[in-house]
Structure formats: C-alpha cells, structure tokens
Amino acid sequence: MSSIRSITAATLVKDIRLEWRSRDAINSMLFFSLLVVVIFSFSFDPNAEESRQIAGGLIWVAFLFAAVVALNQTWARELRNQVLDAYRVSPAPASALFIAKALGNFILVSLLEALMAPLFVIFYNLRALGPAWQLIPVAILGTWALVVNGTFFAAMSIRTRSREIMLPLLLFPISIPAVQSMVEATRVILTGDASARFWIVLLLTYDVVFTTACLALFDTILQAE
Amino acid sequence: MTDANISPSLPLIAVRRLIKQFGRFAALRGVTADFDAGKFHVILGDNGAGKTTLLRALAGLAHPTRGTISILGKNPQAACREIGYMAHSSLLYDEMSGMENLRYFARLYDIAGDERCEYVIRSVALDPKLSRPVGKYSQGMRQRISLARAILHDPQILLLDEPFSNVDINSARDIVSLLKAMRDSGKTIFLVTHQASLLQGAGDEFIWMQTGQIVDRTSDLLRDGMRGEGT
C-alpha cells in the first residue's frame, strides 16, 4: 500500500513538474475557456434570471471541452520516447499510474475552474439565490467525474491514429449523466428553485461507480499493445 | 535451427514455440530456444527479422500470440524485477534532467534515496549534477543515461535494443566495455545491433535471426563465412 502511495505521489509530482515546465495543457485550457466566456457573453445578452438558468450548462460544457485538451496532453507526453514502456516493464502497479494521472488532471481542471469562475460571475452577472456553498461539492464531484473517465478513455485512445477525435467520441456520451447532474445542480443552486441534494448524490454515485470500474480495467488498458 | 543448444541444466530463459503476430504479419514464427545465465548474447539479423519483437517479448512488452516464455521459471511480467530494458527510444522524459528521470524511475522499483541513481549515472561516465534536460543531451549521452535507467534496479538480465545507434565509435566502445564488465559480474545480456563488429570478442554467443526465426547460434561473429559487418 505504501508502495502504491509513494509511486502515485512520485508520478503526480513528476507530471506537475513537466506541466510547470511546458505549460502545454494549462495555457490551452485557459485560452479556450476565456474564448468561450467572452464570445458567449457578446453573443447573448441575458438578464440576471436568464443567466441563472443557462449558466450551469455554459460553465460545465466549457470546462468539459477545455478538460479534453488537458486529458490528451496527459498521455501524449508518455508516448514521446515511449516512456510508457519504462513504466510497463517496471513492477509498479497500473492503479498508481492511473490515480496519479487522474489526480494531476483534477488539479489542472480545478485550477482552471478557480481562475475562470470569477470571470463567469462577472460576465454573466451571476448571484446564487440558493445555498452557494453547495457549488463546492458539485464542482469537486463533477470535476472528478470528468477527469476519471477522461483519463481512462484518453489512455484507451492514445494508440489510435486519430486520438484527439476519439477521446471526445468516447468520453462525451458516457459523461452525459454526470454533466446533466452538474448542470442541474448548478441551475437549482443559482435559481434557488429546489434542493441540489438529489443531483449531488447522483454525482457521488457516478464517481464511485466509474472510479471503481476504471481502476479495475486500467491494467488491461496499460498492457494492451 | 529453432531448437538450438538446449541446456541440460535449467536455463535462465526458456522460449517455446513463440509466435507473435501483428494482424496477419507474423513477426516471430515459432522461436524455440534456451539461454544460459551470465552470457553476452548478441542478436543479429536484417531489418524485419524479428530481433526487436523477440526482445520486447522477453521484456514482457509484446504478448505472445502463441507459445511461452519462462524467465527464472516465471513469465516475463512476474520476473520484471530481474529485467532491465533499453529500447531504441530513450524511454526518458526530455524535459527532465538525467538525475530527475532516474529518481522517478527509482521510485517505481522502491529504490529510496539518491545514492543508487548517482552510482549508475557515474557508471555510465556521466555527471549526476548535470542539470540540463535530457532533451538537450547529445545522442551519445542520451544512450548512456538510457542505459543507466535500464541498470538502475540492478537486474540480472539486460535487454538492449540498438544501444549504439547514432553513437560515436569511442562512446560505443565505452558502452561495450561497461557491458563486458557487467557480464563478468554475472549479468546476462541480450543486445540487438546492426554494428556487430563492435562486439567481436565481447559477445559469447551470436544469435542469427531471419524472417521471425532463429536460424543459427554461433560463438563467433563469422557464420559460415557468409556474414559480418553490417548484418
């Protein structure tokens, strides 16, 4: 167990160091999200009530699309110089690599959300009428739902020729329940119409099921030729 | 000659009727061979002969379509702590220094501290304090640090794919000397190369491959007077 923990920590630190030096993923994600915020704010001119209705969908779809950029980068750097083979020939467990990659993506996407959320609030004049603190568990569970499946499907598609198209094709359909939960939870919190409890529990269940499934199947994906 | 030189004692590596297919193409076609411990095996053959596929199969990276590989009585994945693998690519992160790379790979083998990393970097005649990222190393330095990564966990078996490619003659001779010293200390080495002449006098056995099969095993580089440099 301590070995899994130390390998996970070492892989996570290594990935953060590589991202810090290249800034490939974070720059692309920030630029993309910024474009979405600005273009949509000029395209629509919603009043405060309309903003509360549409903001959930807008925010989460922007983060989902931006996350795909980071998810593709995660494994692309493992393919350069075939570094993934060095992991495959080592006794290190596949689960440690998967958890580290998912955590790395979670940190990146969370950072993006922390930077972009204030811009969404300003551009769309957002003010929650429901319990705003509930947006925190929605963001945490929702982000994990995106990155855990995204990390898994990105690993699955790395050896395909058109992996940048393949990832959204695999990821988006399976993320529909999670995205719907995130959007609905955000909407009911912003409008104060109802409780977000059902959607938060649904997100939690989704996270548990898919994290377990991804962990169980990742070794097969890693060892595939 | 696929059933070559079967040792009466338990071999270190036993390969039986190994077939590896990629779609319809068979890269290995029923390879059967035993390999003894403490020997320097040089694998030779033309492009597409199956050398790299055999090495990847021994490393556990290419799963046999049919047949078996036994390393110390285990399958390659189970024997991974005894195997060091150096591929044609560097298997290193270009953005990190040699020491940073080795520190990371050391963790995968539960090796704590920097002592072992520094030792293997020095053993390939590089400086552990070199802070330049590996991407900015010369090709020779990259091959050396790649070799350092392969020997980091002190494996019994070393699988080396083209370690001399793009390396100048002096660096290549240095690598051969290092490998000879490792063989003398009891390691078993498998080396795939097209520069066989560098290993004249160093290799214990020359394994000749052709169209996915081992066609000959000789103790000398000259085979029926037919082959030599550039094979």
Contacts between the chains, C-beta under 8 A, distances in Angstrom:
chain1	res1	chain2	res2	distance
A	3	B	110	5.9
A	6	B	107	6.1
A	6	B	110	7.8
A	7	B	107	5.8
A	7	B	108	6.1
A	10	B	104	5.8
A	10	B	107	3.9
A	10	B	108	7.7
A	11	B	104	7.6
A	14	B	93	7.4
A	14	B	96	7.5
A	14	B	100	8.0
A	14	B	104	5.0
A	17	B	95	8.0
A	17	B	96	7.0
A	17	B	100	7.6
A	18	B	93	6.4
A	18	B	95	5.3
A	18	B	96	7.1
A	21	B	95	4.9
A	22	B	95	6.2
A	77	B	93	7.3
A	80	B	93	8.0
A	80	B	94	6.7
A	81	B	89	4.7
A	81	B	90	4.7
A	81	B	91	6.0
A	81	B	92	5.8
A	81	B	93	7.4
A	81	B	94	6.6
A	82	B	87	5.9
A	82	B	89	4.3
A	82	B	91	5.8
A	83	B	91	5.5
A	83	B	92	6.6
A	83	B	93	6.0
A	85	B	61	5.8
A	85	B	85	7.4
A	85	B	87	6.1
A	85	B	89	7.9
A	85	B	91	5.8
A	86	B	85	7.7
A	86	B	91	4.0
A	86	B	92	7.8
A	86	B	105	6.3
A	86	B	108	8.0
A	86	B	149	6.8
A	87	B	108	6.7
A	88	B	60	7.5
A	88	B	61	6.0
A	89	B	59	5.3
A	89	B	60	6.2
A	89	B	61	6.4
A	89	B	80	5.8
A	89	B	83	6.5
A	89	B	85	4.8
A	90	B	80	6.5
A	90	B	105	7.2
A	90	B	108	4.1
A	90	B	109	6.2
A	91	B	80	5.2
A	91	B	81	5.5
A	91	B	108	7.3
A	91	B	109	6.7
A	92	B	108	4.1
A	92	B	109	7.8
A	223	B	63	7.5
A	225	B	61	7.7
A	225	B	62	6.4
A	225	B	63	6.6
